[in-house]
């Protein structure tokens, strides 16, 4: 082979290699661009979904607060709810404005939310200045109805998002904006003169101190392990995995058969504060009454005495029972114990931090009658039950009459101070897909 032929072959090979490298670079670039593009789209979708949830949460909170205002007789309580709704409206507007939709398709919703915010701000200021708010009260029900309609449409959209519906794939399409508020006759203007899922006070803020628990003698780690051995038959491999501070407690892991268990035992008094397991539910064997009996026995076996059931919540075969002590006919929501059981009867979880923070000896006696308390709530309410209850409020305990009532199909608990008849708090029961059921 001549030198010229060898040079020509080398040139062809070099050109071919260069072409292959070029194609490889182009393909790598295309794949990289596509990957980056996909990642950016997912980030954008996540941002859009967060905005939609912010809109949903804001509107849902407005609806809940308005439902409370419909039956409130306290100007102060109504003003607090109105001030909260002003903030809720701002959050909802922020979420709406960050969605990828033509403003023409959402202008009615934006206008309504702005009006609700202005109306709420005006109402709270009117109360602060001592003005008459009767005109505001006349409007609450109408605004509630329209807010509920809007919330229902948004909830439908949320269900779509949960079913892998992508907002980014539906920009400009009718389905994305079909929740938009249909403008009606309501026109709140600045010119005009809490939801229960897990039971009343289930998430109430508790005081930081642990009262009588702090006064009990300290137990050793060995003693704390013995508490668990005595409480749970068949528990093995108990190992300390940490220390809690509020209150001081030992934290342990262990196993009951194949079930992992995590428990906290107080340093003072050796009380079982909480227990969690990874048990799963098999075939349901117990009804509500049966589960409640098991929950009360569990609480008693763990050292919390004879408690009264105040709430029953059942979701996906798992029931949570809220229990409290009853003192001289008074339901003490301050001293709450929660027991979680499967409908197969298996123990799943336990939590008694509220009880340990607040429980103490008390002398509880009202200075007004239940019939007098009934006169202190809105005459719109249809009362079904009244009982005495000790409730936490602003780090204090208030003896109240708990008035269970309904209005237009909505269920409420209204708490009336048992000494002066003042409205302490209104709670609305929200029942969605087995989210909760009151125990009367």
C-alpha positions, 0 to 999 in steps of 0.5 A: 500500500502506497503512502498516499493510500495509507494517508487517505485511509487514515483521513477517512478513519479520523473523519469517521471517528470525529463524526461518531464523537460529534454524534455522541456529543449531540446525543448526550447533549439532547439527553442532558437537555431532556433530563434537565427539562423534565427536572425543571417541569417537575419542579414547576409542577411541584410549585403549582401544586403547592400553590393550589394547596395553599389556595385550598387551605385558605378557603377551607379555613375561611369556610370553617371560621364563617360556620362558627361566626354564624352561631357565635353570640360573642363580638370578641370571638367573632372579631378574632375569627374575622381577623383570622379570615383576613389572613386566610384570604390573603393566603388563598389569594397568594396561592391563586395568583401563583397558578398558571391560569389566565386572570380572566378565568379566575377574576371572580374568585380573586374578587370574592376572596379580596372582598371577604378579606376586606369584609373580615378586616372591617368587621374586626376593626368595627368590634375593636372600636365598639361599633354595632356589628349587627349588619355584619352578622346578617351577612355571615350566612350568605358569605358562608354559603358562597365560600362553601360552594367555592371550597367544594369546587377546589376540593374536587380539583384537589382530588384530581391532583391526588389522582396524578393529574398534572397542572402543567399539562392542563394550562389553558384547558377548561378543567383547570379553571372549572373551580372558579367562583360564580359571582352571585349577589353577595358583595361584602364591602369595607363600607359596611358599618376551630375544625374538629377531626380528632375530637374536641381539644385533641390538639390543644396547646398544653402548659409547659410544666408537668404539675404533679408528675414533676413532684413524683420520685425519679425512677432508674432506667432499669425500673422504667424497663420493668414498667414496660415488661409489666405492661406488655406481655411478651415484649422482648429486646427492650433497648434504650434509644434516647432521652426526651425532655418534655417531660424527662423520659426514657425512650425505648425500642423493643419487639412483641413477636414480629411487631416493633414497638417504640415507647417513652416512660417518664423519669418522674413516676415511671409513667408510660407517656406514649407507645407506637407500634408498626402493627397492621390490621387484619380482619375486623372483629370488633364494633365501636362499642367493643373497641371502646371497651378495649381502649378503656381497659388498655388505659386502666392497665397502663395506670390511668384509671377509669376514664370516660370516652369522649370521641371515636374516630375510625379510618381504614380499620384503625380506631382512635379513642379519646378518653378523659377522667370525669370528676364530679360530673365534669368531663376533663378535656385537659387530661386527655388520653388517646388509645389507637386500636385495630378493629381486629383488637390489636393494640397499635398506639397510646399517648397520654402526654396531655394527661401527665401535663395537666392531671391533678386533684380539682374541686369543680362546681359551676355557679350557673345552671345548664338551662341558663347556659343554654340561653347563652348560645345562639337561638339558631342552634338546635341543642342536642346535649349539654354537659360540664367540661373542663377545657384548656384555654390560653394555658389556663383551665376553664370550667364550661358547659359543652353545648352540642348542637346543630345548625343547617346540618352542621354540627357544633360544640359551643363552650360557655363559661359555667360561671359568667355565661361568656362564650369561650369557644366554638368548634365545628365538627367536620366529618369527611370519609370516616374522619371522626364521630362524636361519642355522646 
